[in-house]
Amino acid sequence: MTREEFLKKDAELIEKRKALKAEFVRTNSPLKPGTKVKVIHANAVEYGFIDGYKFECDRVVPVVKKMKKDGTPSKLNVFMWWSSKVEEC
């Protein structure tokens, strides 16, 4: 196998893995973006809006934007711990 063949096959595998991760995230995203949610941590509760999902260490993690005092989404994300739970409001 030459270097060029290796690089070509490696690039194909990287693209297949990226597509596999995207499919996994798409099929395991229970709440639609824009949904108001409550994020329950061990010691606190935060409110926010689902902004999307990401693949992180073999699981799908929601990206949640914090809720401002006026009830609109902030630009800041809620930090998600491994034990955090997300519930729809």
C-alpha positions in Angstrom: 0.0 0.0 0.0 1.4 3.4 -0.9 1.1 6.5 1.1 -1.5 8.0 -1.2 -3.7 4.9 -1.0 -3.4 5.0 2.8 -4.3 8.7 3.0 -7.3 8.2 0.6 -8.7 5.3 2.7 -8.1 7.1 5.9 -10.0 10.2 4.7 -12.9 7.9 3.6 -13.0 6.3 7.1 -13.0 9.7 8.8 -15.9 10.8 6.6 -17.8 7.6 7.4 -17.2 8.1 11.1 -18.4 11.7 11.0 -21.6 10.6 9.2 -22.1 7.9 11.7 -21.8 10.3 14.6 -24.2 12.8 12.9 -26.8 10.0 12.4 -26.4 8.9 16.1 -27.0 12.5 17.3 -30.0 12.9 15.0 -31.7 9.7 16.1 -31.0 10.3 19.8 -32.2 14.0 20.1 -35.5 13.8 21.9 -36.3 17.5 22.2 -36.5 20.0 19.4 -34.3 23.1 19.4 -36.0 26.1 21.0 -37.8 23.9 23.7 -37.8 25.4 27.2 -36.1 23.0 29.6 -35.1 22.6 33.2 -31.5 21.4 33.8 -31.2 19.6 37.2 -27.7 19.4 38.7 -26.7 17.8 42.0 -27.1 21.1 43.9 -28.9 23.5 41.6 -31.6 23.9 38.9 -31.1 26.1 35.8 -33.6 27.0 33.1 -32.8 27.4 29.4 -33.6 26.5 25.8 -32.3 23.6 23.8 -29.9 25.0 21.1 -28.9 21.6 19.6 -27.0 18.5 20.5 -23.4 17.3 20.3 -21.6 14.0 20.4 -19.4 13.7 23.5 -17.6 10.6 24.7 -20.0 8.1 23.2 -23.2 9.9 24.3 -25.4 12.7 23.0 -25.3 15.8 25.1 -27.8 18.7 24.7 -26.5 22.2 24.2 -28.7 24.4 26.4 -28.7 28.2 26.3 -29.3 29.9 29.6 -32.6 31.8 30.1 -32.3 35.5 30.9 -34.5 37.2 33.5 -36.9 38.4 30.7 -37.4 34.8 29.5 -35.4 35.0 26.3 -32.4 32.8 25.5 -28.9 34.1 26.4 -25.7 33.6 24.4 -24.2 31.7 27.3 -24.5 27.9 27.6 -25.5 25.9 30.7 -22.6 23.8 31.8 -23.7 20.1 31.6 -22.2 17.7 34.2 -22.3 14.0 33.6 -25.0 13.7 36.2 -27.1 16.6 34.9 -30.7 15.8 33.9 -32.7 17.7 31.3 -36.5 17.9 31.6 -39.0 19.8 29.4 -40.9 22.6 31.1 
